Amino acid sequence: MSDSPRPRRARNSLTVVAILNAAERVSSAGIDHLTIRAVADDLGSSPMGLYRYVSSKEELVEALLDRVLGRMPDVAETDEALADL
């Protein structure tokens, strides 16, 4: 076991985009794997470093959902409600 600390990211090197990219990678193993700590580990950061950008896991999940759902194409509505489902 080594006594040297693990390397850390440079201060202020995180971005919301990088955090969401890491959240997508982590959650690809299942939403139960998505934690602030797991995302921080993926980024080589500390969990506290992420809280500057997201205030909670819930906010992270919400931002990730917005991102993923934003990729879905818009579907034009018709006059038939059942067909629109």
C-alpha positions as CSV (number, residue, x, y, z in Angstrom):
1,M,0.0,0.0,0.0
2,S,1.3,3.4,-1.0
3,D,1.4,6.4,1.4
4,S,1.3,8.9,-1.4
5,P,-2.0,10.6,-2.0
6,R,-3.9,10.0,-5.1
7,P,-3.4,12.6,-7.8
8,R,-6.1,15.2,-7.9
9,R,-7.5,17.3,-10.7
10,A,-6.3,20.9,-10.9
11,R,-8.5,23.4,-9.0
12,N,-11.4,24.7,-11.1
13,S,-10.8,22.2,-13.9
14,L,-14.3,20.6,-13.6
15,T,-17.2,21.7,-15.8
16,V,-20.8,20.8,-15.8
17,V,-20.3,19.1,-19.2
18,A,-17.5,16.9,-17.8
19,I,-19.6,16.0,-14.8
20,L,-22.5,15.0,-16.9
21,N,-20.3,13.0,-19.2
22,A,-19.0,11.1,-16.2
23,A,-22.5,10.7,-14.8
24,E,-23.5,9.1,-18.1
25,R,-20.6,6.7,-17.9
26,V,-21.3,5.8,-14.3
27,S,-25.0,5.4,-14.9
28,S,-24.5,3.1,-17.9
29,A,-23.9,0.3,-15.3
30,G,-27.3,1.1,-13.8
31,I,-28.9,4.1,-12.1
32,D,-28.2,2.5,-8.7
33,H,-24.5,3.0,-9.5
34,L,-24.9,6.8,-9.9
35,T,-23.6,8.5,-6.8
36,I,-21.7,11.7,-6.3
37,R,-18.7,9.7,-5.1
38,A,-18.8,7.4,-8.2
39,V,-18.9,10.4,-10.5
40,A,-16.1,12.1,-8.6
41,D,-14.0,8.9,-8.8
42,D,-14.6,8.7,-12.5
43,L,-13.3,12.3,-12.8
44,G,-10.3,11.9,-10.5
45,S,-11.9,14.5,-8.2
46,S,-13.2,14.6,-4.7
47,P,-17.0,14.4,-4.0
48,M,-16.8,17.9,-2.5
49,G,-15.4,19.3,-5.8
50,L,-18.7,18.3,-7.6
51,Y,-20.9,20.2,-5.1
52,R,-19.6,23.4,-6.5
53,Y,-21.5,22.5,-9.7
54,V,-24.4,20.3,-8.5
55,S,-26.0,20.8,-5.0
56,S,-27.2,17.2,-4.6
57,K,-27.6,13.8,-6.3
58,E,-31.1,14.8,-7.2
59,E,-29.9,17.8,-9.0
60,L,-27.3,15.7,-10.9
61,V,-30.0,13.1,-11.9
62,E,-32.3,15.9,-13.0
63,A,-29.6,17.5,-15.2
64,L,-28.7,14.1,-16.6
65,L,-32.3,13.4,-17.5
66,D,-32.6,16.9,-19.1
67,R,-29.6,16.1,-21.2
68,V,-30.6,12.6,-22.3
69,L,-34.2,13.5,-22.9
70,G,-33.1,16.6,-24.9
71,R,-31.5,14.2,-27.4
72,M,-34.9,12.7,-28.3
73,P,-36.4,14.0,-31.5
74,D,-39.6,16.0,-31.4
75,V,-42.6,14.2,-32.6
76,A,-45.4,16.1,-34.2
77,E,-48.8,15.7,-32.6
78,T,-51.8,14.6,-34.6
79,D,-55.5,14.9,-34.1
80,E,-55.6,11.4,-32.8
81,A,-54.6,11.1,-29.1
82,L,-54.1,7.3,-29.3
83,A,-51.8,7.6,-32.3
84,D,-49.8,10.3,-30.5
85,L,-48.9,7.8,-27.7
